[in-house]
Amino acid sequence: MAEFLWKKLKTLASFDRELSLNQEKKTTLLKKVEIEKVELTKIKIHITELKQDALLKQKQVDTLELDAASLNIEELKKKTAIETSTTKKELIALRHELSILETRRKDIEDSLISAWHQLELAEKALTSAKENQDALLATHTKIIHDCTSEIEALTSKTMLLLTQEKNLLDTIPEEWIKKYQNMKERVTDPIIPAIDESCSSCYYLVLPGDIARLKKGAILSCRSCYRLLYYDSDEEKSAHTAQY
Ligand SMILES: [Zn+2]
């Protein structure tokens, strides 16, 4: 069993690396989902504001139209009164009142033209926002959906890894788990190969006697960085291939 222990610890390290990578990915995705949700809310608020604005502009138009209509009625009344007036004094007074009403009506008509224009602009803004809204909502919703699926996949992967890790831990002696975990608290690569008779992390030379023990499958601590060292001829070969 001893000659396989380094392989187990190496696998354990790869599980741990993958687990922490999954956690990082998950955190990034969760942040992205939050950002997208804020965007969705912003779009909805924008549309609500535009709707309220269009309603307000419509109310302004309605009020002015009512004012104009009631002024029309008053003007008609005055005109009828003028036609039936009996004295010159009354006629002058009525004509004066009528001219005031006419001025007011013209002012209201000017305001109404401007209010109609404002309403038209508000309605156009709302229509175009609504047209864009669907596409934007779909885009943001899709991103949220995709991120959520990725998060779910990562969660399943994590669960599986944890199970595999637990099974693996059951086969590793307690003292080695402790040594590995102590080292893991300090460095991200607690177990590494010795390559060319030295530690592949800090390059500190491994004593010839220790090299012999490593080649028999032992695990030793580097005398300089204390990482757990093992020897794997395949890894040494591929390190040479990478160099040249
Ligand atoms: Zn070292």
Boltz pocket constraint, residues with backbone or C-beta under 6 A from the ligand:
constraints:
  - pocket:
      binder: B
      contacts: [[A, 199], [A, 200], [A, 201], [A, 202], [A, 203], [A, 204], [A, 222], [A, 223], [A, 224], [A, 225], [A, 226], [A, 227]]
      max_distance: 6.0
